[in-house]
């Protein structure tokens, strides 16, 4: 029946073909419009592969559970709590986001945020150092580039030397002593903001630079402030407060960052003169961002010769946690080179050599390293500049 009607009325076939052609043309037109729209709409960037920082660097992101993060922090602390002269080193890096964890730091442990601003990473809980019998040997640990909203309103950082707080925002108070006010002997805060009071009390000496604090209480021998809003007035020797309105010349430590597409860079802050306050609380920190692809990521098994070949080829240097046994010094001869350590990498000379030599050039940055003496005596462990006096000056771009 259908076949018969189709034969008797050929116009139906023509009509069907015309309708099909029109529909096809319409679909092609719609596809063309969608294609043109997609060409102008923003496309989410592809996520970059995580760099190989080695087994002693752990990177956290907000998609991970707080319980899983806490377990890793606790495991490291169990190893490092009393590991004063051990070889283990750890760096825990937090991508931008919010975390509810309690980071209790032992020896050779660093915690750092990876944001452009300290407020990009928020720790609800603590990033703390506690005393044992006292805090006199609480060395070699650090926190930087993150904000802390402390449980109970106060964060504790009971340390003595080589345990800096840098680019940290404490949304509360900060205690620099143990819970029972035992001895503590020195520390360093820079480019940081403490909304509440800083209580030093049993701290024997401290240096705070280019920061903002609510107030400061306590001194034993000497507390020094330069460029610090909220610092106590100059009053040395009674009480022992030395206060400068500004810092004559300074340059903040370079730090690792990651953007929304997962690409890592090292941000290098600009040098400042007559500075005060933080570099970040009123806006973006002045400086330069260097893609991590321009760095050689060194591991403890690398020889000095391997690392020097990378430096000679024009690369910057990122040293991952561990102990580096060096039979010759690392030679930095290119102006503007950045040598940055994660998690307190330690350089040890093995043949009475230096560990690091920087030529008489502008603007080299060296940060985040420990330098140990070796079994054989070295004439020097680090040399900056030429071995003899020269007329070269680096006032405008110091190392």
N, C-alpha and C positions, 0 to 999 in steps of 0.2 A: 504493500500500500504506500509506504513512504517512498520507495524507489519509483513507483509509478507517478506519484505527485511531483517528485523532483524532476523526472523526465518531462512531464507535461508542462512544468513551470520552471524553465531554466533561469528565470530572473532571481529565483530564491538563492541559487548558488552564487550568482553575482553579488546579491545583497549580503550573503554571509561572508564572501571574500572581502567586500568593502568594509563590513563591520569589523572583521578581524584585522584588516590593515589599519583601520582607525584606532583600534585598541592598542595595537603594537606601537603605533606612533605615539599614542598617549603615554604608554609605559616608558618608552625611550625618553620622552620629554621629562617625565617625573624623575627618572634615573639621572638625567643630566642636571636637573635642579638639585637633587640630593647630593650629587657629586660636587657641585659648585659650593654648596653649603659646607660640606665636610672639609673642603679645601681651606675655608677661612675659620672654621671652629678650632679652638685650642685642643691639642692632642696631648694626653698624659705622656710625659717622657718615660722612656724605657729605664728600668732600674739597672744601675751599674752593678757589676759583680763586686762582691766584698773583697777588699785587698787581703793579701796573705800576710797578716801580722804575726803569724806564729801561734803556738799553742798557749802562750802566756798572756795573750791579749783577748779579752772577752768583750764583745760588742752586744749591748742590750738594745731592744727597741720596744715601744709600748705594746706591741702585739703579744709579747711574752707575758706569762703570768708572774705576778709579784712573788708568788711562792717559789717558782723556779729560779728567779733572780736571787731571792734571799738565800736559797740553798747554795748557790755558787759563791756568794759573798761569805757565807758562814764557813764553807769548806776552806776557802783561802785563809780566813782568820784563824781557823784551827791549826793550820800549818804555820802561819806567820806570827802568831801571838808572841812566842818566845824565841823566834828564829833570828836573833840579833846579828849573827855572823854567818847566816846560811847563804846558799846560792840561788834560792828560788826568788822569782820576781813576778809581780802581777800588775796588769793595768786593766781596769774595768771602765769601759766607755759607754756612755748613755746617749742614744740618739734623742733628738728633740721629742718631748712628751712628758707625761706625768707618771711617777712611780711611787708606790708606797712600800718603802724598804728601810731597813736599819743597817747601814754600812759601817761596821766597826772595823777599823783598819789596823792591821798589824804591820810588822816591818816590811819594807820594800813593796809597798802597795800604793797604787795611785788610783784615784777615782776622778773622772773628768766627764763633762758634758761635751757634746759635739755640735751644739748650736752656735749661731752667730752671736747670740747674747746669752749671758748666764741665765736669764729668765726663760730661755727656750727649753730648759730641762729643769723640772721641779721634782725634788725628792721630798715626799711627805713622810717624815719619820726622823732620820738622822744620818749624818755623815760625820762620824765621831772617832775620837781617840780617848781611851780611858787609861788610868794609871794601873799599875800593879801594886807594889808597895808605895811607889811614888811615880813621878813622870820624868825622872832625871835621865833615863836612857831611852825615852820614846823618840827615837830618831827615824829618818828615812821613810816618810810616807807623805802623801799630798792629796789635796782636793783642789779642783779648779773648774771654772767655766760652768757653774751650775747654781741653782738656788735651792735652799733648804728651808722647809717649813717644819721646824722641830716639834716632835711630840712633847707636850708639856710646856712649850714656849721657849726652851733653852737648848742650844746645841753645845756639846762639850768637845773641846779640842785641847787636850792636856798633853803637850809635847815639849821637847827640849832640843831645839836645833834641827836643821835639815828636814823640816816638815811644814812646808809653806801652804798657806791658803792664798790662792790667786783667782781673781775674777769670780768671787763667790758672793752670792746674795743670801744673807741669813735673814729670813723673815721672822725675826724674834730676837732673843738675846743670845750671847755667846760667852761661855765660860772657858777660860784658858788654864784652869787648874783641875785637879782631881776632885772627886765628889767629897773626899774628906780633907781637902785643903793640904795635901802633902806637897813636897817640893816639886817645882818644875823650873826649867832653866833655859828659857829662850825660845824665840820663834819669829815668824815673819808673815805679815799680811800685806798684800798689795792689790790694788785695783779692785777692791772689794767694798761691799756695803752691808752694814749690820743695822737693821732697823731699830733694835733695842740697845740695851746696855752691854758693854764688854766688861767682864769681871776678871781682872788679872790676879789680884790678891797675892798668891804665893809665887807668881812668876818672877824670876829674878831679873830678867831683861827681855826686851821685845822691841822689834822694829816694825812700825806700821807706816805704809807709804801710799800716797795718792788714793785715799779711800774716804768713805763716809761712815761714821758711827753715831749711834744715838748718844752715847756717853762712855767714859772710861773710868774704872775704879781699880785702885791698887797699884803698888810699885814696891819692889824690894831694893834693887840696886840701880837700875836705869831703864826707863821706858822712853823710846825715841819715836817721834812722829814727824813726818814731813809731808806737807800737802794734804792733811787729813781734816776734813770737816767734822766737828764734834770732839776733837782732841782736847785734852786738858791744857791749860795755859802753861807757858814756860815757867818752871819753878825750881829747877835743879840748883842746889843739891837737896832741898827739903821742901816738898817731896821730890823724888828723883825723876822729874819729868823734863825731857828736852824736846822742845817743840819748834819746828820751823814752819812758816806759813806756806812755803812751796818747796818742791824738790828741784834743785838746780838743773840736772839733766837726767833723763831716764828713758828706758825703752822697755815696754812690757814683753814678757815671754811669748814667743810664737805658740800657737795652739792649733790642734787638729779640729776640722769641722766637716760636716756632711750636709749636702743640700737635699731637696725633696726628691731628686732623681737618683739619689744614692751615690753621687760623685763626691769624693773626698778631696779636701784641700788643706793646706796649712796657711793660716792667716798670720801675717807678720805685722804687728802694730808699728806705727811710725814712732820715731824718737820724739820726745817732748822736752821743752825747756820751761823752767819756772812753772811747773805743773802742780795742780791740786785736784782732788776729787778723782772719780773713776773715769775711764775712757768710754764707758758704755751707758751709764744711767741717763744721760741726756740725749742719746742718739747713737748712731753707728760709730764703732771704734775706727779712727783713721788708720789706714794701713793698706797693705797689699795682700791679695790672696794668690797663693801659688798652688797649682794643681798637683795632686799627689803623684801623678805620672812623671813629674819632674824630679822626684825623689828616688833614691835607691833605698829600699827597705831592707836593712841589714838584720841578720840573725846572728846569735852568739857563735855559731860555728864558722862564720866568715872570717877569713884571715885579714890582716891589715893590708896585704897586697891586693886582695879582691876589692876591698872598700876603697882603697886609694885609686884603683883603676877607674872606679865609678866617679869619684870626685874629680879626677883629671879629665874625665869626659864631659864635665860640666854639670853634673847632677848634684842636687842637694842630698842630705843624708838624714834618714829616719832610723834610729836604732831601737829595735824592739827589746823587751825585757830579757835580762840574762847577764852573764859575765863574759866579757870579751878578752881573751888572752892575746895580747898584741906583741909581736916580735919587732915591730917598728912603729913609729908614730903615725897616726892619721894626719895627712897633710892637706890643709885647706889653703889653697892659693888663689882662689877666684873671689873677687869682691862680691859681697852680697850673699854669700853661701849661708844656708841655714843648716845647722847640725842640731837635731832635736831628738831627745830621748823619751821613750814611753816606759813607765813602770820602773824607773831607776836602773837603767842599764849601767853596768859597771865596767870601766876600762882598767885593765891591769897590764903593766909592762912585764915582759918575761926576760929581757936581756939587758936590763939597766937603761933602757931607752925611755924617751918621753912617750906619753900616750897620745898627745894632740899638739900639733904645731900649726899656728895660723900665721900666714904671711902678713907683710906690712901693707894690708889692703883695706879698703873701706867696707864698713857695714856688715861684717860677719856676725851671725847670731849663734851662740852656743848655749843650750839650755837643757835641763832635765837629765843630767848625767851625774854619776858618781865616779870619782877617780881614786883608785886604790894604789898604794905603793906595792911594788913587787918584791920578790925575795932577794933580787939583786938591786943594789942601790942605784937610783937614777939621779943625774945631776938636776933635772927638773922633770915634773910630771906633765905640765902644760906650759907652752910658750906662746904668747900673743905678740906678734910683731917680729921685727928683725932681731937677730942675735946681737947686733951692735947698734949703737945710736945712729939714727938717720934724721934727715930734715923733713921727712914726710909727716903731714899732719892730717888728722881725721876728725877735726872738730865738727864739721857739718854732717858727718855720717859715721859715728863711732862704732867700733866693735863692742 
